[in-house]
Amino acid sequence: MQRAETPGTTLVVTTNQPHAGNWFGAPSAAVLPSDVSAAITSALARGWHPARPGSPFHLDQSDGFVRFRPS
C-alpha cells in the first residue's frame, strides 16, 4: 500500500491466508476493506510513516498460517 497523493514508504503486509493465485489450489479468501483498514491501523501504531520516503515497512500478520498440503 502507498499513499496516492504523495508516494512515500510502501506498506507490505504478510497475512495468514494463501494468495488467490497459489499454485497448489489452496483455498483462499478475499481481502476485505476492513482487513486493509486494520492493517493500516496496526502499521501506524507500530511506527509506519506513509508520507516519509524509505524502505518498505513490513507488517507480519501471518500468525496462525496453516500450510496447505495437497492430497
C-alpha positions in Angstrom: 0.0 0.0 0.0 1.1 3.5 -0.7 -0.4 6.9 -0.4 -1.7 8.0 -3.8 -1.2 11.8 -3.4 2.3 11.7 -2.0 4.3 8.5 -2.6 6.4 7.5 0.4 7.1 4.4 2.3 5.2 1.4 1.0 3.4 -0.9 3.4 3.9 -4.6 2.7 1.5 -7.0 4.7 2.1 -10.7 5.1 -1.2 -12.4 6.0 -2.2 -15.8 7.3 -4.1 -16.6 4.1 -2.8 -18.2 0.9 -2.8 -15.9 -2.2 -5.7 -16.5 -4.5 -3.3 -17.4 -7.3 -1.4 -20.0 -5.4 -0.2 -23.0 -7.5 -1.4 -25.6 -5.0 -5.1 -24.7 -5.3 -5.2 -24.0 -1.6 -8.5 -22.3 -0.6 -8.2 -18.5 -0.2 -10.3 -15.7 0.9 -10.8 -12.2 -0.4 -9.0 -9.3 1.3 -11.8 -7.1 2.6 -11.7 -3.3 3.1 -11.9 -4.0 6.8 -8.8 -6.1 6.5 -6.9 -3.3 4.8 -8.1 -0.8 7.3 -7.0 -3.0 10.2 -3.6 -3.5 8.6 -3.1 0.3 8.1 -4.1 1.0 11.7 -1.8 -1.7 13.1 1.1 -0.5 10.9 0.6 3.1 12.0 0.6 2.0 15.7 3.9 0.2 15.0 5.6 3.2 13.5 4.8 3.2 9.8 5.0 6.8 8.4 3.5 6.6 5.0 4.5 10.1 3.9 8.2 9.6 4.6 10.4 8.2 2.0 12.3 5.0 2.8 12.4 1.2 2.6 9.2 -0.7 2.6 7.5 -1.2 6.0 6.8 -4.9 6.6 3.8 -5.9 8.7 3.7 -9.6 9.5 0.2 -10.8 10.3 0.9 -14.4 9.4 0.4 -15.8 12.9 -1.8 -18.8 12.6 -0.9 -19.6 9.0 -1.7 -23.2 8.2 0.4 -24.7 5.5 -1.7 -26.3 2.8 -0.8 -29.9 1.9 -2.3 -31.1 -1.4 -3.7 -34.6 -1.3 
